[in-house]
């Protein structure tokens, strides 16, 4: 996302739509930063997600180069609480978080920002509002044909 003015730049955002297996509740976790988010950043971000959820994580992931590189594969292997399900290549229509990004881009489309800081503030504010809309979060999940429902656990 570019800002207005003579200087071009980007605000990089990463987000996860998390579905609780027992309750079916959908939660959004996200973070933004000025630099690119790559395989060196991802392990710490996944650790933060794991601590926030206080549960094992099943990550449905596309095949972005930072997700599929050898260093990231080693980081995934080192986390016994993390299981990764890979989406097919070039299949954004299967990734619920892509619906979130489309929603965010529609909101930003007609705005002009004076600085990257302003853009980052607007993105974070909007995503905080989205987090409070369980119907919208559920819609992102449903938009790709997933209908996660609470599952019962048996002993």
N, C-alpha and C positions, 0 to 999 in steps of 0.2 A: 504494500500500500504506500503510495508515494505522497509526500506532503507538498504543499504549495511553496512558492518562493524559488529562489535561485538554487538552493541546495536540494538535491534529491536524496532520498534515504528510504529506509524500510523500518516497519515495526513488525517483528516476527512473533507470531502467536502459536502456541501449541495447546491443544485441548483434548480432553477425554470425556466422553459420555459414558458414565458408569451405571450399570444396572445391578442392583442388589439381587442376588439369586433367590433369596427367600421372600422379600417383600415386593420385588419388581420395581422399587423406587429408582428413578433415574436422577443422577446427579451430574453436574458439570464441574470439572476442574480445569483451570486454564492458567497459563502464565504468558507474559510477554517480555521480550527483550529486544534491544536494538540490534544486537549481532545475530547472525544466523544461528539457528538451533541445529546442532549436528550430533553425530554419534558420541562426541565427548561430553555433551550436555545431557543426553538422554538418560544415562544410568542414574544420575542424581535426581532428575525429574521423576523417574519411575520410583525411586526410593521414597521421594516425598509423597507420591500418590499412594504407595503401599502403606506408609505411616498414617496418612489421612483416612484411608479406608479401613485400616486395621483388619485386613483380610487378604487371602490370596488373590491374585489378579490374573484374569484371563484377558489378554490383550489381543484385540482384533486389529491387525495392522496391514497397511498397504505395503507395497514393495519399494518405497522411497529408498534411495541409495543409503541414507543414514540409518535406515531400519534394517537393511539387509547385508551390511558390510561385515567382514570377519571380526573386527573389534567389537561390534555390537552383538554379534552372535555369541562371543565369549562372555560378554556381560550378562546376556540373557541366561546362558547356561549356568552362571554363577549364582543365580537367584532362584532358589528352590520354590519360592512362592509365586513365581511368574511363569505362565504358560502363554505362548504366542500362537495365534491362528493367523495365517497369512492369507490375505485376499489375493485373487488373481491379478496379474499385471493389467494396468489400464482399465480398472473397473471402479471408478469413483462412485458410480451409482450404487455400489454395495456397501459403501462406507458411510455410516450415519453422521459422522462428524463433518463430512462434506456438505451435508444439508445445513448444518450450523454455519459453516463458512459462507455459504450462499446467502443465508439470511443476514449475516453480518455485512457482507458486501453490498446487498441491496440497501441496507440502512445507511451505509457510508457513501453510496454512489453519487449523490448530488451535493456532497459537502466539500468545502474547501478548507484546508487546515493551514494555520499559520506556522506550525512547527510540528516536528515529530513528537514532541512531548504532548502537544494538544491531541494529536491523532491517537497516541497511546492512551491518554486519559479517556477519550471518547470510547475507544475499543473496550477498555477495562470496565468503564461504567456500564456500557451496554451489555457486556457479558455478565456482569453482576446482576443486572435486571433479568436477563434470560435465565440465570440460575434460580430465580424465584418463581419461574413459570413451569411447573411440572407438566402442564398440558403441552407446552411448546417443546420441552425436552423429550417427552414421549413421542411427539410428532416427528422429531428428527430420527428417532429409532424406527418408528413405523414407516417413515418415508422410503426406507430401503427394503421393506417387506419383512422386517424382523418384528416379531410380536413376543418379546420375552415376557413370560408370565412367572408368577411365583412358583417355585418348585418345592415340593415337600421333601424333607430329608428323612430317611428311615435309618434306624440304627441296626 
